[in-house]
């Protein structure tokens, strides 16, 4: 999952990004509101973590303009403001959740997971395909009730495909959401190699190749 973090406190932003990356998320960080808005408008993100007090453009304006431009990714607002009317204002203009500073990173992670589940219309943290189950809270993968060990990137790729089961995911979209849109990977074999690793561990038929289009996990 690809997350955009717009936070002007550089140390806090770095800490959040490092923490989320250990949880297999791809994270793009910007410390400027205007730059963050441009990224959110021109790139694909599964979720935006948005501070309110930002240079260039404040978080309320960014949230309002994203919704006016039909950008419907979940938005989690961060702020040191605790007045109820300010929280209500953020929710009324389109934010999906609100977290006041200071906060615990584990609480942030729980909010992120909940918003991503809501986005994918999954009501529980458990994803399934055939005899394979994935617990998105613990990142535990099981096949025939036996635990399967995946690398962080293998897990991120498998979860992304599983959340879009039955829909073909093209290479640019996979790189955008799993690797954070790294241009140097666009013409490499990285995606194919990781698909091969997953097939070796989970079974050849788990991930289907759609010639000339991409990869998908078929519906059961």
SULGI-V904869 format. One record per backbone hydrogen bond with DSSP energy under -0.5 kcal/mol. NH is the residue of the N-H (numbers start at 1). CO is the residue of the C=O. E is the energy in kcal/mol with one decimal. If there is no record, write none. Layout:
BEGIN
NH	CO	E
NH	CO	E
END
This chain:
BEGIN
3	1	-0.6
3	26	-3.3
4	47	-2.4
5	3	-0.6
5	28	-3.2
6	4	-0.6
6	49	-3.1
7	5	-0.7
7	30	-1.9
10	8	-1.1
13	9	-3.0
14	10	-2.5
15	11	-2.2
16	12	-2.7
17	13	-2.7
18	14	-2.5
19	15	-2.2
20	16	-2.7
21	17	-2.3
22	18	-1.5
23	19	-0.6
23	20	-0.7
24	21	-1.6
25	20	-2.0
26	1	-2.6
28	3	-2.8
30	5	-2.2
33	55	-2.9
34	55	-0.5
36	32	-2.3
37	33	-2.5
38	34	-2.1
39	35	-2.3
40	36	-2.5
41	37	-1.8
42	38	-1.6
43	39	-2.1
45	43	-0.6
46	2	-2.9
47	2	-1.1
48	74	-2.5
49	4	-3.0
50	48	-0.6
50	76	-2.9
51	6	-2.6
51	49	-0.5
52	78	-1.2
54	52	-1.2
57	55	-1.0
59	52	-2.9
62	58	-2.2
63	59	-2.7
64	60	-2.4
65	61	-2.7
66	62	-2.4
67	63	-2.1
68	64	-2.2
69	65	-1.5
70	67	-1.7
71	66	-2.9
72	70	-0.8
74	46	-0.8
76	48	-2.9
77	75	-0.6
77	97	-2.4
78	50	-2.9
79	99	-1.7
86	83	-0.8
87	83	-1.7
88	84	-2.8
89	85	-2.0
90	86	-2.1
91	87	-2.1
92	88	-2.5
93	89	-1.7
94	91	-1.0
95	90	-2.2
96	75	-2.4
97	75	-1.5
99	77	-2.8
101	79	-2.8
107	104	-0.5
108	104	-2.1
109	105	-2.5
110	106	-2.1
111	107	-2.2
112	108	-2.5
113	109	-2.7
114	110	-2.1
115	111	-2.4
116	112	-2.3
117	113	-2.2
118	114	-2.1
119	115	-2.2
120	116	-1.9
121	118	-0.9
122	117	-2.0
127	125	-0.5
127	134	-2.8
129	132	-2.3
132	129	-2.4
133	142	-2.4
134	127	-2.8
135	140	-2.5
136	125	-3.0
136	134	-0.8
139	135	-2.5
140	135	-0.9
141	148	-0.6
142	133	-2.6
143	146	-2.8
144	131	-1.8
145	131	-0.5
146	143	-2.1
148	141	-3.2
150	148	-0.6
155	151	-2.8
156	152	-2.3
157	153	-2.3
158	154	-2.5
159	155	-3.0
160	156	-2.1
161	157	-2.3
162	158	-2.5
163	159	-2.5
164	160	-0.7
164	161	-0.6
165	162	-1.4
166	217	-2.6
167	164	-2.1
169	215	-3.2
170	168	-0.6
171	213	-0.5
174	170	-2.3
175	171	-2.7
176	172	-2.2
177	173	-2.3
178	174	-2.7
179	174	-0.6
179	175	-1.3
181	175	-2.5
185	182	-1.5
186	183	-1.3
188	185	-1.4
193	189	-2.8
194	190	-2.2
195	191	-2.3
196	192	-2.3
197	193	-2.1
198	194	-2.2
199	195	-2.4
200	196	-2.1
201	197	-1.8
202	198	-3.0
203	199	-2.1
206	203	-1.3
208	206	-0.5
208	216	-3.5
210	208	-0.5
210	214	-3.2
211	209	-0.7
213	210	-2.5
214	210	-1.9
215	169	-2.0
216	208	-2.1
218	216	-0.6
END
